């Protein structure tokens, strides 16, 4: 059986491609003109739509190979179906050898089943930008004043 790489390609900066034609939920690229001309989106927002968002790591992760979570093991038929759909849409690719990091899959149960990639092991080495709460309080005051 071939390996399926559901993990994000690991490097010091991983690009999440919001503009790709392989997005699961809609396609922002098709509405670029609307965002720019009608919504007057900022340059930052337009760069996200056109190029995606770069996620930075504090250091290169060590090799890891985790087993799927219990919820994924409980729903093997759904997991298999979901992976085939992701392959068909080119959202994931088939690998001939194990990737550097193999993160576990999990299935969320709500009105319908949804497949997720559990990246909590990678979250530990993400560089999280700092922001000041002071600016948020100022913004709240603007809304309180009815602007």
ZAROZA-57530 format. One record per atom (N, C-alpha, C, O): z, y, x; residue in one letter. Coordinates in steps of 0.2 Angstrom, whole numbers, plus 5000, padded with zeros to 4 digits. Example, Ala and Ser with C-alpha at 12.3 -4.5 7.8 and 13.67 -1.06 7.14 Angstrom:
ZAROZA-57530
503949725066A
503949785062A
503949845066A
504249835071A
503549895064S
503649955068S
503950005064S
504050065067S
//
This chain:
ZAROZA-57530
500049945004X
500050005000X
500050065004X
500450075009X
499650115003X
499550175007X
500150225005X
500450214999X
500350265010X
500950305009X
500650375005X
500150395007X
501150395001X
500950464998X
501450515000X
502050505000X
501150565003X
501550625006X
501650675000X
501250714999X
502250664997X
502450714992X
502850774996X
503050824993X
502950765002X
503350815006X
502850875008X
502250875008X
503250935009X
502850995011X
502750985019X
503150955022X
502151005021X
501950995028X
502551035032X
502651095030X
502851005037X
503351035040X
503151075046X
502851045051X
503351135047X
503251175053X
503751235052X
504151235048X
503751275057X
504251335057X
504151375051X
504551415049X
503551375049X
503351415043X
502851375038X
502351365041X
503051365032X
502651325028X
502351365023X
502751415020X
501751365021X
501451405016X
501451365010X
501151315009X
501651395005X
501651374998X
501051414995X
501051474994X
500451374993X
499851404991X
499851424984X
499751374980X
500051484982X
500051504975X
499251514972X
499151504966X
498851524977X
498151544975X
497651484975X
497051484973X
497951424976X
497551364977X
497251344970X
497551354965X
496651314970X
496451284964X
496751224962X
496651194956X
497251194966X
497551134964X
498251144961X
498651104961X
498451214959X
499051224956X
499151184950X
498651174946X
499751164949X
499951124943X
499951164937X
499751134931X
500251224937X
500351264931X
499951324931X
500251374933X
499351324929X
498951384929X
498651394936X
498751364941X
498251454936X
497951474942X
497951544943X
497551584939X
498351574947X
498351654947X
497751684950X
497651744948X
497351644954X
496751674957X
496251704952X
495951754953X
496251664946X
495751684941X
495951744938X
495551784935X
496551764938X
496851824935X
496951884940X
497351924938X
496651874946X
496851924951X
496651994949X
497052044950X
496052004946X
495852074943X
496352104938X
496552164938X
496552064934X
497052084929X
497752104932X
497952154930X
497952064937X
498552084940X
498452154944X
498952194944X
497952164947X
497752224951X
497652284947X
497952334948X
497152274942X
496952334939X
497352354932X
497452404930X
497552304929X
497952314922X
498652314924X
499052364921X
498952274927X
499652274929X
499852314935X
500452334936X
499352334939X
499552384945X
500052344949X
500452374951X
499852284950X
500352244955X
500352274962X
499852304964X
500952274965X
501052294972X
500652254977X
500452204975X
500552284983X
500252244988X
500552184989X
500252134991X
501252184989X
501652124990X
501452064985X
501352014987X
501452084979X
501352034974X
500552014974X
500451954974X
500152054976X
499452034977X
499351994983X
498951944983X
499752004988X
499751954994X
499951884992X
499751834995X
500451884988X
500751814985X
500251784981X
500151724982X
499851814977X
499351784973X
498751764977X
498451704976X
498551804982X
497951784986X
498151734992X
497651694993X
498751744995X
498851705001X
499451655000X
499551605005X
499851664995X
500451614995X
501051644998X
501051705001X
501551614998X
502251635001X
502451595007X
502451525006X
502551625012X
502751585018X
503551575018X
503951615018X
503751505019X
504451485019X
504651475026X
504251435030X
505151515029X
505351505036X
505951455037X
506351455033X
505851425042X
506451375044X
506751405050X
506451435055X
507451395051X
507851415057X
507651375063X
507651405069X
507451315062X
507251265068X
506751215065X
506851195059X
506451185069X
505951125067X
506451065064X
506851045068X
506351045058X
506750985056X
506750925060X
506150905062X
507250885060X
507250815063X
506850775058X
506850785052X
506550725061X
506250675057X
506750645052X
507250625053X
506450635046X
506950605040X
506450565036X
505850575034X
506750505033X
506450465029X
506950445023X
507250395024X
506950475018X
507450465013X
507150425007X
506550425006X
507550385004X
507350334998X
507350384992X
507650434992X
506950364987X
506950394981X
507550394977X
507950354978X
507750444974X
508350454970X
508350404964X
507850374962X
508950384962X
509050334956X
508650354950X
508350304947X
508550414948X
508150434942X
507450414943X
507050394939X
507150414950X
506450394951X
506350324951X
505850294948X
506950284953X
506850214953X
506950184946X
506750134945X
507250224942X
507350204935X
506750204931X
506650174926X
506250254933X
505650264929X
505050254934X
504650294935X
504950194936X
504350174941X
503650184938X
503250214942X
503550174932X
502950174929X
502750254928X
502150274930X
503250294926X
503150364926X
502950394933X
502450434933X
503350374938X
503250404945X
502550384947X
502250424950X
502350324946X
501650294948X
501150344944X
500650364948X
501250354938X
500750394934X
500750464937X
500150494938X
501250494938X
501350564940X
501050574947X
500650624948X
501150524951X
500850524958X
500050514958X
499750554961X
499850474953X
499050464952X
498750534950X
498250554952X
499150564945X
498850624943X
498850684948X
498350724948X
499350684952X
499450734958X
498850724963X
498550764965X
498750654964X
498150634969X
497550664966X
497050684969X
497450644959X
496750664956X
496650734956X
496050764957X
497150774956X
497150854956X
497150884963X
497150944964X
497150834968X
497250854975X
497850894977X
497850944981X
498350884973X
499050924974X
499350894980X
499750924983X
499250824981X
499550784986X
498950744990X
498450744987X
499150724995X
498650684999X
498950615001X
499550605002X
498450565002X
498650505004X
498750505012X
498250525015X
499250465014X
499350465022X
499250395024X
499450345020X
499050385030X
498950325033X
499550305037X
499750245038X
499950355039X
500650335042X
501150385039X
500950435036X
501750365040X
502350405037X
502350475040X
502250485046X
502350525036X
502450595039X
503150615042X
503550565042X
503150665045X
503750685049X
504350685045X
504950655047X
504350715039X
504950715034X
504650685028X
504150705025X
505050635025X
504850595019X
505550615014X
506050585015X
505450655010X
505950675005X
505950634999X
505450614997X
506550624996X
506550584990X
506250614984X
506250684983X
505950574979X
505750604973X
506250594968X
506750544969X
506250634963X
506750624957X
506450644951X
505950674951X
506650614945X
506350624939X
506850654935X
507450634934X
506650714932X
507050754927X
506950734920X
506350724918X
507450714916X
507350694909X
507550754905X
508150774905X
507050774901X
507250824895X
506850804889X
506850744887X
506450844886X
505950824881X
505450774884X
505150734880X
505250784890X
504850744893X
505050734900X
505450764903X
504750684903X
504950664910X
504550714915X
503950724914X
504850734921X
504550774925X
504750754932X
505250734934X
504250744937X
504350724944X
504450784948X
504050834948X
504950774952X
505150834957X
505250804964X
505350744965X
505150844969X
505250824976X
505950854977X
506050914977X
506450814980X
507050834981X
507050864989X
507050824993X
507150924989X
507050954996X
507750984998X
507751025003X
508350954995X
508950984997X
509150975005X
509451015008X
508750925008X
508950915015X
508550965019X
508750985025X
508050985017X
507651045020X
507951115019X
507951155023X
508251115013X
508551185011X
509051205016X
509151265017X
509351155020X
509951175025X
509651215031X
510051255034X
509051215032X
508751245038X
508251305036X
507951335040X
508251325029X
507851375027X
508151445030X
508751455030X
507751495031X
507951555033X
507951595027X
507451605024X
508551615024X
508651655018X
508651725019X
509151745023X
508151765017X
508251835018X
508851865015X
509051845009X
509151915018X
509751945016X
509552005011X
509052035012X
509952025006X
509852085002X
510552115000X
511052075001X
510552174999X
511152204997X
511252214990X
510852234986X
511852194988X
512052204980X
512052274978X
511952294972X
512152324983X
512252394981X
511552414978X
511652454973X
511052394980X
510352414977X
510352384970X
510052414966X
510552324969X
510552294962X
511052334957X
510852344952X
511552354960X
512052394955X
511652464954X
511752484948X
511352494959X
510952554957X
510452544952X
510352584948X
510052484953X
509552464948X
509852454941X
509552484936X
510452424940X
510752414934X
510952484931X
510852494925X
511152534935X
511352604932X
510652634929X
510752664924X
510152624933X
509452654930X
509352624923X
509152664919X
509452564922X
509352534916X
509852554910X
509652564905X
510452564913X
510952584908X
510852654906X
511052674900X
510452694910X
510352764908X
509652774904X
509552824901X
509352714902X
508752714898X
508152734901X
507652754898X
508052734908X
507452754911X
506952694911X
506452704913X
//
